[in-house]
């Protein structure tokens, strides 16, 4: 009988680059000290029949595309509407969904609430596998959240083969693995959380879930850069990748889809972290604007689009004379490079002297805004703080700023204006190719083509 052959390689934990020797810096992703020694065991090939492949599954043959039957996907509705929105209308049978986020952000809380809600909705038994916590710890969290159901089963196990055997016995309607970095396969000699273990465990879950039509929710750790820990191939293997974002000390959480094979990645879900778990926020605009001072300087309301949902958020800015030779630029919830670009446009094109000012910008509520349509709100907030002049109450702004100081048009302007009108705003300053003012359904719309004109309309001075 032929013996298995072992091979030692060094594998990068960020990009899965392999090397026969240790390297301090990975040539693939240029990360430092990410190479980990991995021992791989290659078993001799067995004379298997050509009609079958690994695992005894029948070999698939090519088919003509027009001969393949088309059928609608019967999704499993999720009773939590914000999660259901991000998934694209429910869980697809046999799909793998990866949920990532910073430690303590609420991933396990949200998934446990989802498990209890699906069990209560009659989706079948739900098996919650925790490789990090004991069953008693999960029970304590469930008691705090006030969730419980006879069809909710808990298993504290790290061996994935035992997990899948238990799942075969229970035949659950949903399998949850918390987390993928802590489970392992015994037939692999590498440690749990390594590149090979994470990749093979995900592949084993995929091979188990697809033929049975059972959806699998996987919780994944993230690195300090905010990406899923382990190789990027993990995100390519699963069907959907969801990120739970937000500051740990803020009450709001944003669930954002970055990949979805069965739906759009434009939707976001908004939750509020409370004592009893994650609460859905059905009206995010009101939540993010709650407690806003009407006559505060350095404050502007931006009309952003997150997916297909318009959301109004408050942009704050503070300018103060620098105590050092090099002024500081700091942004929370915004791209710092974008803030520096807008400050440069204000100096060069508008003539506001910000060279000796420390500038701090913040998005209230913990939301991270990446849409360029929020440029005008950030620029107006900075100018308002520097000139110590408040923007008129009841005013919302939207527009993208170019390097020449021009305002570029934005998409879905009518939906943005309707959301501002619904929340009681009376004036909207928006970018437009032709300047002018008109009143529609009780709201005044000021279209401007340059940043100077928008400053004049918002602050009363050019």
Secondary structure as the mmCIF struct_conf table of DSSP 4:
data_model
#
loop_
_struct_conf.conf_type_id
_struct_conf.id
_struct_conf.beg_label_comp_id
_struct_conf.beg_label_asym_id
_struct_conf.beg_label_seq_id
_struct_conf.end_label_comp_id
_struct_conf.end_label_asym_id
_struct_conf.end_label_seq_id
HELX_LH_PP_P HELX_LH_PP_P1 UNK A 2 UNK A 4
STRN STRN1 UNK A 5 UNK A 12
TURN_TY1_P TURN_TY1_P1 UNK A 13 UNK A 15
STRN STRN2 UNK A 18 UNK A 19
BEND BEND1 UNK A 20 UNK A 21
BEND BEND2 UNK A 24 UNK A 24
STRN STRN3 UNK A 25 UNK A 25
TURN_TY1_P TURN_TY1_P2 UNK A 27 UNK A 29
STRN STRN4 UNK A 32 UNK A 32
BEND BEND3 UNK A 33 UNK A 33
STRN STRN5 UNK A 35 UNK A 42
HELX_LH_PP_P HELX_LH_PP_P2 UNK A 43 UNK A 46
TURN_TY1_P TURN_TY1_P3 UNK A 50 UNK A 51
STRN STRN6 UNK A 52 UNK A 52
HELX_RH_3T_P HELX_RH_3T_P1 UNK A 54 UNK A 56
HELX_LH_PP_P HELX_LH_PP_P3 UNK A 57 UNK A 57
STRN STRN7 UNK A 58 UNK A 58
HELX_LH_PP_P HELX_LH_PP_P4 UNK A 59 UNK A 60
HELX_RH_3T_P HELX_RH_3T_P2 UNK A 65 UNK A 67
BEND BEND4 UNK A 68 UNK A 68
STRN STRN8 UNK A 75 UNK A 76
BEND BEND5 UNK A 79 UNK A 80
HELX_RH_AL_P HELX_RH_AL_P1 UNK A 81 UNK A 87
TURN_TY1_P TURN_TY1_P4 UNK A 88 UNK A 88
BEND BEND6 UNK A 89 UNK A 90
STRN STRN9 UNK A 91 UNK A 92
TURN_TY1_P TURN_TY1_P5 UNK A 93 UNK A 94
STRN STRN10 UNK A 96 UNK A 101
TURN_TY1_P TURN_TY1_P6 UNK A 103 UNK A 104
BEND BEND7 UNK A 105 UNK A 106
HELX_RH_AL_P HELX_RH_AL_P2 UNK A 107 UNK A 120
TURN_TY1_P TURN_TY1_P7 UNK A 121 UNK A 122
STRN STRN11 UNK A 126 UNK A 130
BEND BEND8 UNK A 131 UNK A 133
HELX_RH_AL_P HELX_RH_AL_P3 UNK A 135 UNK A 145
TURN_TY1_P TURN_TY1_P8 UNK A 146 UNK A 146
TURN_TY1_P TURN_TY1_P9 UNK A 150 UNK A 151
STRN STRN12 UNK A 152 UNK A 156
STRN STRN13 UNK A 159 UNK A 159
HELX_RH_AL_P HELX_RH_AL_P4 UNK A 160 UNK A 170
BEND BEND9 UNK A 173 UNK A 173
STRN STRN14 UNK A 174 UNK A 178
TURN_TY1_P TURN_TY1_P10 UNK A 180 UNK A 182
STRN STRN15 UNK A 184 UNK A 184
TURN_TY1_P TURN_TY1_P11 UNK A 186 UNK A 187
BEND BEND10 UNK A 190 UNK A 190
HELX_LH_PP_P HELX_LH_PP_P5 UNK A 191 UNK A 191
TURN_TY1_P TURN_TY1_P12 UNK A 192 UNK A 193
BEND BEND11 UNK A 194 UNK A 194
HELX_RH_AL_P HELX_RH_AL_P5 UNK A 195 UNK A 212
TURN_TY1_P TURN_TY1_P13 UNK A 213 UNK A 213
STRN STRN16 UNK A 215 UNK A 220
STRN STRN17 UNK A 222 UNK A 222
TURN_TY1_P TURN_TY1_P14 UNK A 224 UNK A 225
BEND BEND12 UNK A 226 UNK A 227
STRN STRN18 UNK A 228 UNK A 228
BEND BEND13 UNK A 229 UNK A 230
TURN_TY1_P TURN_TY1_P15 UNK A 232 UNK A 232
HELX_RH_AL_P HELX_RH_AL_P6 UNK A 233 UNK A 237
BEND BEND14 UNK A 238 UNK A 239
STRN STRN19 UNK A 240 UNK A 245
BEND BEND15 UNK A 246 UNK A 246
TURN_TY1_P TURN_TY1_P16 UNK A 248 UNK A 249
BEND BEND16 UNK A 250 UNK A 251
STRN STRN20 UNK A 252 UNK A 260
TURN_TY1_P TURN_TY1_P17 UNK A 261 UNK A 262
BEND BEND17 UNK A 263 UNK A 263
BEND BEND18 UNK A 265 UNK A 265
STRN STRN21 UNK A 268 UNK A 274
TURN_TY1_P TURN_TY1_P18 UNK A 275 UNK A 276
STRN STRN22 UNK A 277 UNK A 280
BEND BEND19 UNK A 282 UNK A 282
HELX_RH_AL_P HELX_RH_AL_P7 UNK A 284 UNK A 289
TURN_TY1_P TURN_TY1_P19 UNK A 290 UNK A 291
TURN_TY1_P TURN_TY1_P20 UNK A 294 UNK A 295
TURN_TY1_P TURN_TY1_P21 UNK A 297 UNK A 298
STRN STRN23 UNK A 299 UNK A 306
TURN_TY1_P TURN_TY1_P22 UNK A 307 UNK A 308
STRN STRN24 UNK A 309 UNK A 321
BEND BEND20 UNK A 323 UNK A 326
STRN STRN25 UNK A 329 UNK A 332
BEND BEND21 UNK A 333 UNK A 334
HELX_RH_AL_P HELX_RH_AL_P8 UNK A 336 UNK A 345
HELX_RH_PI_P HELX_RH_PI_P1 UNK A 346 UNK A 350
TURN_TY1_P TURN_TY1_P23 UNK A 355 UNK A 356
STRN STRN26 UNK A 357 UNK A 363
TURN_TY1_P TURN_TY1_P24 UNK A 364 UNK A 365
BEND BEND22 UNK A 366 UNK A 366
HELX_RH_3T_P HELX_RH_3T_P3 UNK A 372 UNK A 374
HELX_RH_AL_P HELX_RH_AL_P9 UNK A 375 UNK A 387
TURN_TY1_P TURN_TY1_P25 UNK A 388 UNK A 388
HELX_LH_PP_P HELX_LH_PP_P6 UNK A 390 UNK A 392
TURN_TY1_P TURN_TY1_P26 UNK A 393 UNK A 394
STRN STRN27 UNK A 395 UNK A 398
STRN STRN28 UNK A 400 UNK A 401
TURN_TY1_P TURN_TY1_P27 UNK A 403 UNK A 404
BEND BEND23 UNK A 405 UNK A 405
STRN STRN29 UNK A 406 UNK A 406
STRN STRN30 UNK A 407 UNK A 408
BEND BEND24 UNK A 411 UNK A 411
HELX_RH_AL_P HELX_RH_AL_P10 UNK A 413 UNK A 422
TURN_TY1_P TURN_TY1_P28 UNK A 423 UNK A 424
STRN STRN31 UNK A 427 UNK A 431
BEND BEND25 UNK A 433 UNK A 434
STRN STRN32 UNK A 436 UNK A 440
TURN_TY1_P TURN_TY1_P29 UNK A 441 UNK A 442
STRN STRN33 UNK A 443 UNK A 448
BEND BEND26 UNK A 449 UNK A 449
STRN STRN34 UNK A 450 UNK A 450
HELX_RH_AL_P HELX_RH_AL_P11 UNK A 451 UNK A 459
BEND BEND27 UNK A 460 UNK A 460
#
